[in-house]
């Protein structure tokens, strides 16, 4: 197993099929374009590879908030449908915790869609607290 931060266009091409399982509103080209658009603001993508196959992907940013201090925030986390309930997801969470500590972060955060019950069970097992509800207004056009 290898865990690393994506650093090339080839990396983005190889992780795209897994990330598209979480973000199906994109196609490969538009997903890679969006990742590249977010990278100047600190967005990074970590990859878990098993047997030369991308098993898990996590997109994240580090920032500082009044409420949390310096933290690592996971925007996107998905394990390939064919590799779930193996070790890739846990390995990614462990890697993210370690990476956050190395970067001087005090906390690690993520949001998860209300309908993702299996993911919530996984986060519970991995020691995450259910600390808040996320509220949003998704159309500010009016």
N, C-alpha and C positions, 0 to 999 in steps of 0.2 A: 504494500500500500504506500502511495506517495501523496502527500498533501502539499500544495504550493499555490502561490498567487499567479493567476494568468498574466502572461507578460508579452504575448504576441498575437498577431491576427490568427495564426494557426490554432493557438489555445482557444480563442473566442469561437472559432469554427467548431472545434471539438466539443466545447461545453454547451453550445447552442441547443442541440437536441434535448438535453436534460433540462436546461432552463426553460425551454419552450413548453415543457410539461406543466410548469407553474404559471407561465405567462403566455398562454396561447393566443393572445390578441396580437402578437407579433409574428412575423416570419423570420427566417434566419437573418436576412439582410437588415431588416428594420430593428431587430434585437441588437445586433452588433453595432449598428449605427447609434442606437440609444445608449448602449454601454459606453461607447467612445465619447458621446456627448456628456455623460455624467462623470467620466474619469477626471477631467480637470478640477472638479469639485470634490475629489477624494474618493469616489466610488472605486472599489476594488472587487475582484472576483476570485475566490479561492476554489480550488478543485481538489476533490479526492479521486485519485486514479487507482483502480484495482485491475490487475492483469491488463494493463495498457488501455483500459476503458474508463471513461468518466463515469463515476458512480454517484457523486454528490457535488453540488455546486452551492456556494454561498456568496451572495453579493452584499457588500457592507460598506459603511463609512464610519469614520471616527469623527466625533465632534464634541463640543463642550456645551453643557446645559446648566442653567442655574440649579435645577432640581437634582441632577445626577453627577455633575462634575464632568470630567473627561470620560467618555464612554465609547464603546463600539456598538453600533446599531446595525443589526442585520435586516436588510431590506428584502432579500430573496434567499430562501433556503429550500432546496429540493433534492431529494434522493431519487435517482432513476427508478421508475416503476419496476424494472426488472431486478433491482438490487435492494429494495426496501426490506426492513427487518433483518438486515445483516449487520455489518459493523460500520458501514460508511457514514451514516448519520451521526452516530455517537463519536466516531473519530473526528468528524468535522466540528462538532460542538467542543470537544476537548481541545482541538487545534485553535478554534476561535478564542476560547478562554485563555489559552497560553499566549496567543498573539496579542490579545488585548492587554494582558498583564505586562508583556514586554514593551508595549507602546505607552505604558503609564496610565492606562484606563482604569477607572475605579469600578466600572460596571459594564455589563453586556445586556443589551435589550433587543427585543423583536416584537412585532405584532403578528397575529395570526388570524386569518379569516374565521368567523364564527362557525362556519360549516366544516372546518378541518379538524374534526374530532380526533382522528388517529394522530394527527400532528400534535394536538394538545396533550394527549396521553404521553407521547414521546417527550415533550418539553417538561411535563410533570416529572417523568422518570429521570430526566437530566438535571433536575434541581432548580428549574425556573419557578419563580413565584408568579401567581396570577395577581398582578398588582393594580391593574387599571382596566378601564374600557376605552377603546379608541372611538372617537366620534369624528365624523367627517361630513362635509358638504361637497358633493361630487360635481355640482354644476353651478358655477358662479356666473354664468352668462347673463343672468337677469338682474 
